[in-house]
């Protein structure tokens, strides 16, 4: 099934599977089993972060799977306190050690923390990881347009991706348009709204699910794929993982896409990156 997942070309010359699997809020005690299940289902793009406290377990799952390292696209993120402590090099080395890998496919600044004023210097250190090949691609997470503009003006490497909250209630159109102009791909976290909104009960999503004989979550994830987002749903349930992976036997019509586009209320679930410091 993995061959059915489209790969998107990044500005780093790497390609990334458009559909991945995230482990945010997955208990470390469950993480190895959950990631092994995801890999068995067919996911080959795994997204974690130092702040999730489960890098070691993700690494153990990758080793236990027996899947060659080069077949897995692995992302982790720099924790905010390590950026604030100016411990970027040390944090990166510890992530490699905990994940038990020699390189990362993608390394992200988790939050810009603009009041601290460090993200440009942090990015310059990220550029050294990219230059020496220890990070095949580098990117950011939760950056707003002004943060991206500052990076573009003051540094050399354009981020490959910006991983941001994005779902039908919060569609980030201005940010998406800016990133498209600059070759920065959108990666959606919380793609199903993290249960904070009753997305699955909305008529436009229910109607599309009935029309295609799929579940509402599959409709939302398919919408992400069709607008070009990289998307990383999570689940502890193997059955739900498989369902979330089964997105390539149907396609939403233009009318169905328009109906979901119309759901945007510009309402976040998570924190505002302008204020998280």
RATANOR-V614734 format. One record per residue. RES is the residue in three letters. SS is DSSP state (a for helix, b for strand, c for the rest). OMEGA is omega in degrees with one decimal (none if undefined). NEAR is the number of other C-alpha atoms within 10 Angstrom. Layout:
res=RES ss=SS omega=OMEGA near=NEAR
res=RES ss=SS omega=OMEGA near=NEAR
//
This chain:
res=UNK ss=c omega=-175.1 near=10
res=UNK ss=a omega=-177.9 near=14
res=UNK ss=a omega=-178.7 near=9
res=UNK ss=a omega=-177.6 near=13
res=UNK ss=c omega=178.3 near=19
res=UNK ss=c omega=173.9 near=15
res=UNK ss=b omega=-178.3 near=14
res=UNK ss=b omega=178.3 near=17
res=UNK ss=b omega=177.5 near=14
res=UNK ss=c omega=-179.4 near=16
res=UNK ss=c omega=178.2 near=18
res=UNK ss=c omega=-173.8 near=14
res=UNK ss=c omega=172.5 near=11
res=UNK ss=c omega=167.7 near=15
res=UNK ss=b omega=-177.0 near=15
res=UNK ss=b omega=173.3 near=22
res=UNK ss=b omega=-174.9 near=22
res=UNK ss=c omega=177.7 near=19
res=UNK ss=b omega=178.8 near=27
res=UNK ss=b omega=-177.9 near=24
res=UNK ss=b omega=-179.3 near=23
res=UNK ss=b omega=-178.6 near=21
res=UNK ss=c omega=174.5 near=24
res=UNK ss=c omega=-180.0 near=20
res=UNK ss=c omega=170.4 near=15
res=UNK ss=c omega=-178.5 near=19
res=UNK ss=c omega=177.1 near=15
res=UNK ss=a omega=179.7 near=17
res=UNK ss=a omega=-178.4 near=10
res=UNK ss=a omega=-166.5 near=12
res=UNK ss=a omega=-177.1 near=24
res=UNK ss=a omega=179.3 near=23
res=UNK ss=a omega=-176.6 near=18
res=UNK ss=a omega=-178.9 near=25
res=UNK ss=a omega=175.6 near=28
res=UNK ss=a omega=177.4 near=20
res=UNK ss=a omega=-178.6 near=20
res=UNK ss=a omega=179.0 near=27
res=UNK ss=a omega=177.8 near=21
res=UNK ss=a omega=176.9 near=15
res=UNK ss=a omega=178.3 near=18
res=UNK ss=c omega=178.4 near=19
res=UNK ss=c omega=175.3 near=23
res=UNK ss=c omega=178.4 near=23
res=UNK ss=b omega=-176.5 near=22
res=UNK ss=b omega=-176.8 near=24
res=UNK ss=b omega=175.3 near=22
res=UNK ss=c omega=178.5 near=22
res=UNK ss=c omega=176.1 near=21
res=UNK ss=a omega=-178.6 near=20
res=UNK ss=a omega=177.3 near=16
res=UNK ss=a omega=177.7 near=16
res=UNK ss=c omega=179.5 near=17
res=UNK ss=c omega=179.5 near=24
res=UNK ss=a omega=-178.8 near=26
res=UNK ss=a omega=-178.2 near=18
res=UNK ss=a omega=174.1 near=22
res=UNK ss=a omega=179.1 near=26
res=UNK ss=a omega=179.1 near=21
res=UNK ss=a omega=178.8 near=19
res=UNK ss=a omega=178.9 near=22
res=UNK ss=a omega=179.2 near=22
res=UNK ss=a omega=-176.6 near=16
res=UNK ss=a omega=-176.5 near=12
res=UNK ss=a omega=-175.7 near=15
res=UNK ss=c omega=179.3 near=8
res=UNK ss=c omega=179.6 near=14
res=UNK ss=c omega=-177.3 near=9
res=UNK ss=a omega=-174.9 near=15
res=UNK ss=a omega=178.7 near=9
res=UNK ss=a omega=-177.6 near=9
res=UNK ss=c omega=175.3 near=18
res=UNK ss=b omega=-171.5 near=20
res=UNK ss=b omega=178.9 near=24
res=UNK ss=b omega=163.4 near=20
res=UNK ss=b omega=-171.0 near=24
res=UNK ss=b omega=176.7 near=24
res=UNK ss=b omega=-179.4 near=25
res=UNK ss=c omega=-173.8 near=20
res=UNK ss=a omega=-176.0 near=19
res=UNK ss=a omega=176.7 near=13
res=UNK ss=a omega=174.2 near=16
res=UNK ss=a omega=-178.1 near=22
res=UNK ss=a omega=-179.2 near=16
res=UNK ss=c omega=-177.4 near=9
res=UNK ss=c omega=-177.8 near=14
res=UNK ss=c omega=-173.1 near=14
res=UNK ss=a omega=-179.6 near=22
res=UNK ss=a omega=179.9 near=16
res=UNK ss=a omega=-179.5 near=10
res=UNK ss=a omega=179.3 near=18
res=UNK ss=a omega=-179.6 near=24
res=UNK ss=a omega=179.8 near=13
res=UNK ss=a omega=176.8 near=14
res=UNK ss=a omega=176.7 near=22
res=UNK ss=a omega=-179.0 near=18
res=UNK ss=a omega=-178.0 near=15
res=UNK ss=a omega=178.7 near=17
res=UNK ss=a omega=179.5 near=23
res=UNK ss=c omega=177.9 near=17
res=UNK ss=c omega=179.1 near=15
res=UNK ss=c omega=-178.7 near=12
res=UNK ss=c omega=171.9 near=21
res=UNK ss=b omega=172.8 near=23
res=UNK ss=c omega=-179.9 near=22
res=UNK ss=b omega=176.8 near=23
res=UNK ss=b omega=-173.3 near=30
res=UNK ss=b omega=162.8 near=25
res=UNK ss=b omega=-169.5 near=26
res=UNK ss=c omega=177.5 near=23
res=UNK ss=c omega=179.4 near=23
res=UNK ss=c omega=-176.3 near=26
res=UNK ss=c omega=-169.6 near=21
res=UNK ss=c omega=-178.1 near=17
res=UNK ss=c omega=179.3 near=11
res=UNK ss=c omega=174.3 near=10
res=UNK ss=c omega=-174.0 near=12
res=UNK ss=c omega=-165.2 near=15
res=UNK ss=a omega=177.0 near=21
res=UNK ss=a omega=177.0 near=19
res=UNK ss=a omega=177.3 near=16
res=UNK ss=a omega=-179.7 near=20
res=UNK ss=a omega=178.2 near=24
res=UNK ss=a omega=175.3 near=16
res=UNK ss=a omega=175.4 near=14
res=UNK ss=a omega=-179.7 near=24
res=UNK ss=a omega=177.8 near=21
res=UNK ss=a omega=176.8 near=13
res=UNK ss=a omega=178.5 near=20
res=UNK ss=a omega=-177.1 near=21
res=UNK ss=a omega=-177.4 near=13
res=UNK ss=c omega=173.3 near=9
res=UNK ss=c omega=178.5 near=14
res=UNK ss=c omega=170.3 near=20
res=UNK ss=b omega=-176.4 near=21
res=UNK ss=c omega=174.1 near=18
res=UNK ss=c omega=175.3 near=28
res=UNK ss=b omega=-177.9 near=26
res=UNK ss=b omega=-176.2 near=24
res=UNK ss=b omega=178.3 near=26
res=UNK ss=b omega=176.8 near=24
res=UNK ss=c omega=177.3 near=23
res=UNK ss=c omega=173.8 near=23
res=UNK ss=c omega=-177.9 near=19
res=UNK ss=a omega=-179.8 near=14
res=UNK ss=a omega=178.2 near=12
res=UNK ss=a omega=177.8 near=18
res=UNK ss=a omega=178.8 near=21
res=UNK ss=a omega=180.0 near=13
res=UNK ss=a omega=177.1 near=12
res=UNK ss=a omega=-177.2 near=19
res=UNK ss=a omega=-177.6 near=15
res=UNK ss=a omega=-167.8 near=10
res=UNK ss=a omega=-178.5 near=12
res=UNK ss=c omega=-171.2 near=13
res=UNK ss=c omega=-174.0 near=11
res=UNK ss=c omega=177.4 near=19
res=UNK ss=c omega=177.9 near=19
res=UNK ss=c omega=178.6 near=25
res=UNK ss=c omega=179.9 near=25
res=UNK ss=b omega=166.3 near=23
res=UNK ss=b omega=-178.8 near=26
res=UNK ss=b omega=-172.0 near=24
res=UNK ss=b omega=171.2 near=23
res=UNK ss=b omega=179.4 near=24
res=UNK ss=c omega=179.6 near=26
res=UNK ss=b omega=-173.6 near=28
res=UNK ss=c omega=179.1 near=24
res=UNK ss=c omega=-177.8 near=22
res=UNK ss=b omega=-166.8 near=18
res=UNK ss=c omega=170.9 near=22
res=UNK ss=c omega=-173.2 near=20
res=UNK ss=a omega=-180.0 near=12
res=UNK ss=a omega=179.6 near=11
res=UNK ss=a omega=179.3 near=17
res=UNK ss=a omega=-178.4 near=19
res=UNK ss=a omega=178.2 near=12
res=UNK ss=a omega=-178.3 near=15
res=UNK ss=a omega=178.4 near=19
res=UNK ss=a omega=179.7 near=12
res=UNK ss=a omega=-173.9 near=9
res=UNK ss=a omega=175.4 near=15
res=UNK ss=c omega=178.6 near=14
res=UNK ss=c omega=-175.8 near=21
res=UNK ss=b omega=178.0 near=23
res=UNK ss=b omega=172.4 near=24
res=UNK ss=b omega=-172.0 near=24
res=UNK ss=b omega=166.3 near=21
res=UNK ss=b omega=-174.3 near=23
res=UNK ss=c omega=-170.9 near=20
res=UNK ss=c omega=179.2 near=26
res=UNK ss=c omega=177.5 near=28
res=UNK ss=a omega=177.6 near=21
res=UNK ss=a omega=176.3 near=16
res=UNK ss=a omega=-177.4 near=10
res=UNK ss=c omega=177.3 near=11
res=UNK ss=c omega=179.1 near=14
res=UNK ss=c omega=-180.0 near=11
res=UNK ss=a omega=-171.6 near=21
res=UNK ss=a omega=177.6 near=19
res=UNK ss=a omega=-178.2 near=11
res=UNK ss=c omega=-174.4 near=13
res=UNK ss=a omega=-177.1 near=12
res=UNK ss=a omega=179.7 near=21
res=UNK ss=a omega=177.2 near=25
res=UNK ss=a omega=-180.0 near=17
res=UNK ss=a omega=-179.9 near=15
res=UNK ss=a omega=179.2 near=24
res=UNK ss=a omega=178.5 near=19
res=UNK ss=a omega=-177.1 near=12
res=UNK ss=a omega=-175.8 near=11
res=UNK ss=a omega=179.0 near=15
res=UNK ss=c omega=178.3 near=11
res=UNK ss=c omega=178.8 near=16
res=UNK ss=c omega=179.9 near=16
res=UNK ss=a omega=178.6 near=22
res=UNK ss=a omega=179.0 near=21
res=UNK ss=a omega=177.6 near=23
res=UNK ss=a omega=-178.2 near=30
res=UNK ss=a omega=179.6 near=26
res=UNK ss=a omega=177.3 near=24
res=UNK ss=a omega=175.6 near=24
res=UNK ss=a omega=177.1 near=25
res=UNK ss=a omega=-177.6 near=24
res=UNK ss=a omega=-175.4 near=18
res=UNK ss=a omega=174.2 near=13
res=UNK ss=a omega=172.7 near=10
res=UNK ss=c omega=179.4 near=15
res=UNK ss=c omega=159.4 near=22
res=UNK ss=b omega=-170.9 near=26
res=UNK ss=b omega=-174.0 near=26
res=UNK ss=b omega=175.5 near=25
res=UNK ss=b omega=176.7 near=23
res=UNK ss=c omega=173.7 near=26
res=UNK ss=c omega=172.9 near=19
res=UNK ss=c omega=-175.7 near=18
res=UNK ss=c omega=179.1 near=12
res=UNK ss=a omega=179.2 near=17
res=UNK ss=a omega=179.4 near=13
res=UNK ss=a omega=175.6 near=14
res=UNK ss=a omega=-178.4 near=21
res=UNK ss=a omega=178.6 near=17
res=UNK ss=a omega=-179.5 near=15
res=UNK ss=a omega=179.4 near=23
res=UNK ss=a omega=-173.5 near=24
res=UNK ss=c omega=-172.4 near=19
res=UNK ss=c omega=-166.1 near=21
res=UNK ss=c omega=177.7 near=13
res=UNK ss=c omega=177.8 near=7
res=UNK ss=c omega=179.4 near=13
res=UNK ss=c omega=178.6 near=16
res=UNK ss=c omega=178.6 near=17
res=UNK ss=c omega=177.4 near=11
res=UNK ss=a omega=179.1 near=8
res=UNK ss=a omega=178.4 near=11
res=UNK ss=a omega=177.3 near=17
res=UNK ss=a omega=-179.5 near=21
res=UNK ss=a omega=179.8 near=13
res=UNK ss=a omega=177.7 near=15
res=UNK ss=a omega=175.2 near=20
res=UNK ss=a omega=-176.5 near=17
res=UNK ss=c omega=-178.3 near=12
res=UNK ss=c omega=-173.2 near=17
res=UNK ss=c omega=175.5 near=15
res=UNK ss=c omega=-179.7 near=11
res=UNK ss=c omega=-178.3 near=13
res=UNK ss=c omega=178.8 near=14
res=UNK ss=c omega=164.7 near=16
res=UNK ss=c omega=-174.7 near=16
res=UNK ss=c omega=-177.5 near=13
res=UNK ss=c omega=177.0 near=10
res=UNK ss=c omega=-178.0 near=13
res=UNK ss=c omega=176.8 near=17
res=UNK ss=c omega=-173.4 near=16
res=UNK ss=c omega=-179.9 near=10
res=UNK ss=c omega=-177.8 near=13
res=UNK ss=c omega=none near=15
//
